[in-house]
Amino acid sequence: MTDHPHHLYSAWEDAIKGLDEAVDAFRTAVGGMAGDLEDKDVAVLANEVSKRKKAAYEAWETYVNAAGFGRI
């Protein structure tokens, strides 16, 4: 049995925290002052959420594959 890749799990946790922060920033900006935002500002925030979501998924995939739980 291989050693558990704790460092990869930690990387996934960090990616999830980054995603949470990006989502919170998006919600705050859009919910708090939607009338003051331009479409490009919303697009930038939405793109950041998308990038963070992709990074979190990739970190999870790397962790699961390395931990021997199966292939994603």
N, C-alpha and C positions, 0 to 999 in steps of 0.2 A: 504494500500500500504506500502511496506517495505521501509526502508531508503536505499538510493543509496549507494552501497559499494565502496566508493571512494578509500579506502585503497587497495582494490583488483584491481581497475583500475590502480592505481599507481604501483602496483606490476607487472601488465602486461606491463606497459610502461617501467619499469626497465628491464624486461626480453627482450623486443624488442631492447632496447639499447644494452644489452649484446649480442644479436644475431647480430646486426649491427656491433659491434666491432669485433666479431669473424669472420664475413664474410670479413670485411675490412682487417683484419690480414691475412686471407687466400689469398685473392686477391693480397695483397701486396707481400706476400712471393712467391706465384706461378708466378705472373706476372712480378715481379721485378728481380727475380734471379732463375728462374725455373731450370736452369742447375746446380745450386749449391745445390739444395735440394735433399735429399734422399727420397725414397718412404715412409719410415717410418715417416719422418717429415711431408710430405703431408698428410699421414693418420692421424697423430695426429691433425693437423689443421682441417681436414675434420671432424674428430670425435668431435672436440670442436664445430664446426658449428652445427652438428647434435644434440648434447646435448642442445645447446642454443635454437635451433628451437623447440625441444620437450618441454623445459621449458617455452618458450613463448606461445606455444599452450596450455599447461596445465594451465598457468596463465589466458589466455583468457577464457578458458572453465570454470574455477572457477568463474571468474568475471561474465560471462554471466549467468551462473546458479544461482549465488547468487543475481544478479540484477533482476531476474524474467523475463528475456527476452525469456525464453524457455530453454529447456534442450539441451545440445550438446551431 
